[in-house]
Amino acid sequence: MQIVVVTTWFPTDRNPGAGSFIARDVAALSQDHDVRVVHLVPPELDDGSRERRIGSVRVRSVPVDVRTPRGLVSSMRGLPALLAGSDVVHTMAAPGLLPFVVRKPSQPWVHTEHWSGIANLRASPKGRAVGPLIRRTFNAPGRVVAVSDYLADAIRSYRTAPVDVVGNIVDLPDAVSTDSAPFFRGDRLKVLGVGTVNSNKGWRFAVEAIRELQASGVPAELVWLGGGPEYDELAAADPEHVRAPGHVPAGAVASAMAEADVFVLPTVSETFSLVTVEALTAGLPVVATGVGAHGAFLTPDSGRLVPREPRAIAEALRTASALDRTGVRARGLELAERFDESSFRRRYSTIYEEVVR
């Protein structure tokens, strides 16, 4: 089938990590379908590229900010021509829905939701105020898919039709990069964090947990991989005990996971948390906070789910680091088999076939 994916979340040269999980989904879908991507790229992520090809996938970048009235109107006018010839329009992540709130695409429409904010809005005053708009938005597509049961439950409070659940694709860890320098510096408890450097991911709680460990006599070091709006603050937070290399390739992430003693995810919420499963498949125990699908991934033999408080995180890092890594990896491989690419492709091919009938 001819599939056009419409999303505001997709990697660019200015931010290679943006929407990387959507790029992975697109690559898998392209194994069975002719997939094109229309990337409604926000100005802060625009690298100037307009047409490019990633493998067999053609990517058209349209510089527009759908968060503004002017940008939203512009996208609504321009999209119909870009969708011409497709069998299915597949929007991915909530902002991709916005251009179709007033007028649906003429083609069958599938939407996949990745945004944890939907779950957060449900219980907030803001969410109650915009409830009618959210309800209208999520009832518009022919099919809606959530990447976890946690997120599906939130969407079901707005959508009257059924919500499918298809998890993110979990790949086995990439080969460890042999040409990257060691990430950690010495004989300390080696704590690794990976993610966008913002308040939701909780890097400050990770830094404070390292300080708690130091104060209790446990030498510890944090390496945080990733960029983001608060990167400069992270890089300057504690140069003696915290390192922030920024965004690194997948092979380098695998190298860091091989070196580390324990992984930290002091998040507010996650819809799926690929990085949690990736750490487990690498045999790296995980200490996490917050709500979301990641809580169900952790068992007493593979990690800890604790309150979002530095002292609790610090104690969990200390105890989780002693877990048997063979058992941790077994849990990771169990999850990887559950969320493999072949299952993902089969589920979406079935959904596409059903919406075009």
N, C-alpha and C positions, 0 to 999 in steps of 0.2 A: 504493500500500500504506500501511497504518498502521504507522508506525515509532516506537518509543519509544527515545530515546537516554538512557542512564544514564551519568552521569559525575560525578566530584568536581571536575573542571576546567572552569570556565565563568565568564565575566566577571560581576562584581557591582559595585555602586557603590563598595564599599570597595576593590576591586582590579579596575579595568576591563581590565587586561591579562591577567588570569588566564584561561588556556584560550581566548585569542582565536582561535587556529587551529581549535579545536573549534567555536567559534561560527561561523567561516567555513565549515567543513565542513557544519554543520547547515543554514546558509542555502542552500548549494548543493543538498543533498539535498531540501530543501523545495520545490525547483522541480519535482520529479517525484513526490513522495510527501507524505502527510500526516504531518508530523513533530512529535512532542511531546518535550520534554526533562524528565527528572527529574534535577535538580541536587542531589546529596547534598553540601550546602555545609558545609565545615568552619567551626567557630565563628569563627575569625580572619578569615574572608572574608564572613561573614553580614551582609548589609545590612538585614535585617528583611523584605525582600520575600518573599512566598510564592507569588503568582500574577502572572505578567506575560506579555505577548505581545511578541515581537520579530519584526516583519513578520507572516508567517502562522504562526510557530512559537509554540506555547504552552509556557511554562517554569514548571515547578512546583519551587520550592526547598524542600528538606527539610533543616532544620538538624540535622546528625548528623555525628559524627566516626567514620568507619569504621575509623580506625586504632586505636580503643580497643575492648576486648571489649564494653562496654555499647553503644556506638554501632553496632558491627557486628551485634549481635543485634537491636537496634532496626530497623536497615535491612532485615535479613532478614525480619522480621515484617511490615514495612509495605509493602515493594515489590510483592508480588503484586497487591494491589488497584490500585496505580498503573499496572501493566502491562496491566490488563484491556482487552480489545478490540483489542490490537495484533496485527499479523501477524508482526512481527519485533522482537526486543529487540536493540538495538545498544549495547553498552558501549564506552566510549571512554576509554583510558588505564588503566593497571594497577589503581589503587585502585577503579575501577568494577567490577572482577571480584570483589572480595572478598565482597560480599553473596551471591554465587551459588556460592561454593566448596563449601558443604555441600549446597545444593539448587539445581539448575538451573531456569531459568525454563521454564514449560510451552510457551512459544512458541519457534520457531526463533531461534537465537542467533548473532549476529555480534559479534566483538570487533575493535576497531582499537587497535593499540598505538602510543603516542607516546613512551613513557618510556625515556630513554637508560639509566636505571639497570639495566634488564634486561641490557644488554650489559656494564655494569660489574660486575654481580653474578657473571656467569659465571666470571670468573677470580679471584674473591675467596674467602677462607675462609668468609665469611658466606654467599656464594652457594652454596658447596658444602654448607653445613650445612642450608640451607633448600631445597636442590635438589628433594627429593621434593614439597614443597608447591608450588613453582613449576611442576614438571612436571604435577601434578594440576590446577593452576589453568589452565594454557595448553592442556591437552588437553580441557577441559570444553566450550568453545564449539564450535558446528558449523563455523564458519569463523573464522579468525584472519587479520587483515590487519596488516601492518607498513608504516610510512610510508617506509621505505628498505630497500635490500638489506642495509645494515649492521645494522639492527635485526632484519631477518628472519633473518639468519644466527644471531644470538644466540637467537632464539625457537626456531629449528629444533633447537637443542641440547637443548631441553626437550619440544617437541611432536612427536609421531609423525606426525600428519596434515600435509598440505601447508600452507604459509604463503603467502598472497597478498601482493603488494606494490603499494600504491597511494600515490603520493607526495602530499604536501600540495599544495593549490591555490596556484599562484603568480599573483598579479594584477600587472598593469602598475602602476607607481607612481601614487599618487593625485596629483591636481593640486597643485602647490605652493601652500601657503597664502600669500595676499597680505597678510594682516593680522597675521602673527606677526613679532615683532622678530627681528633677526639673531641667530643663535646664537653665531657666532664674532666675536671682537673686533678683529681687525686683521691685519697683515701677518705671519702665522706659518704654519707647517705645520698645517693644520686637520685634526685627527683626530677621527673620530666613532665612538662605541660606542652600541649600542642593546641593551637586555636587562635582565632582572631583576638587581638589585644584590645578588649573592651570590657566594660563593667559587667556585662552579662556572663562572660566566660570566667570572670573572677580572678584575674591574675593577682590582684592585690591580696586576696585571701591566701593565695599560694605563697606570696612573699612573706606575709605575716606568719604563716605556718612554719616557714624556714627559720624565721627569727625565734619562734617559740621553741623549735628543736635546738637551736644554738643555745638559748637561755637555759634549757634543761640538760645541757652537757652532751647533746648528740650533734656531732659535726655533720652539716648537711649543706647541699648545694642544689639550686634550682636552675634548670635550663628550660626556657620557654621558646618554642619554635612557632613563628607566625608573625604577621604584621597587623597593623590596624590603627585606629585613631588615637590610641593611648600608648603607642609603641615607645615614643620618646620618654614617657614617664617610667615605663617598665625598664628601659635600658639604663636609666639613671637611678633606679630604686635602691640598689645595694650591690655595687660592682664587685664586692668581695665574695658574695655568696649567690649572686644571681647573674646568669648570662642570657642574653637575648640576641641570638644570631639572625632573627628575622625569618622571612620565608625561605625555605630550603626545599630541594627536590625530594621526591618520594623515597629514593634510595638513601638519602641522608637521614630522613625521619626513621627509616628502618635501622640505620646505624645507631641513632640515638636511643631507640628502644632496646637495642641489643646491649648497650652500655648501662642503661639506667637500672636502678633497683626497684623503683615504684613510679607509677603514673598518677598525676593529680588532675582532676577535673572539677574545680570549685564553681560550677555553673549555677545559674538560676534555674534554667530549664533546658531540656533537649527534646527534639522530636524523635530522634533515633540515636544519634551519637555513634557515627561510624568509627571515630577515633577510639572509643571505648573498646569496641570489638577488635579493632586492629591491634591495640595494645595487648589484649588478652591472647590473640593468636600468636603474638610474639613472645608469650610467656611472661608478660609484665603485669604484676598485680596493679589493680586500679583502686584509687580512693576518689570517690565522687560525692557531690552534693546535689541538691535540687530535685526537681520532679521531671519525669519523662520516661521514655522507654528504657533508658540506660540502667535504671534501677533494677529492672527485671533481668538484666544481663548478668548482674553480679551475684555471686554465691559466697558463702562464708569461706570457701576454699580459693576464691579468685579475687576478692577485693572487699571493700567496705563502702557503704553508703551512710554518710554522717551529716549532722547539721552543718550549715554554712557558717562556721565559726573557726577562727584560726587554731585555737587550742584543740578542738575536736579533730580537725584535719591533721594537725601535727601528730597527735597520738595514733591516729589511724595510719598515717604514713609509716610510723615506726613499726607498728605491728604487722601491717600488710607486707612490708618489705621482707619479712621472714617467711612468707608463704612459699610453698613448694612450686617452683615455676613449671614443673612438668604438669601438675594438676591445673595450673592457671592456663597453660597452653591447650590442654585438653578441652577446657570450657570454651576457649576461643574457637577452636576447630569445630566444635559442636555447633556454635552459632554461625560460623562461616558456611557450613554445609546447609544450614537452614536458610540462609540468605544468599545463595549462590546465583550466578548470572543466568544459568539456564532456567531456573525457576522464575526469575524476574521476566525473562523474555517470553516464556510461555504465558504467564499471567496477562501481560500487556497485549500480546497477539490475540488472546481470547477477548479481551475488553474491546480492542479495535474491531474485531469481527462482529461483536454484538452491537456496537453503536452504529455500524453502517448498514445493518439489516433494515 
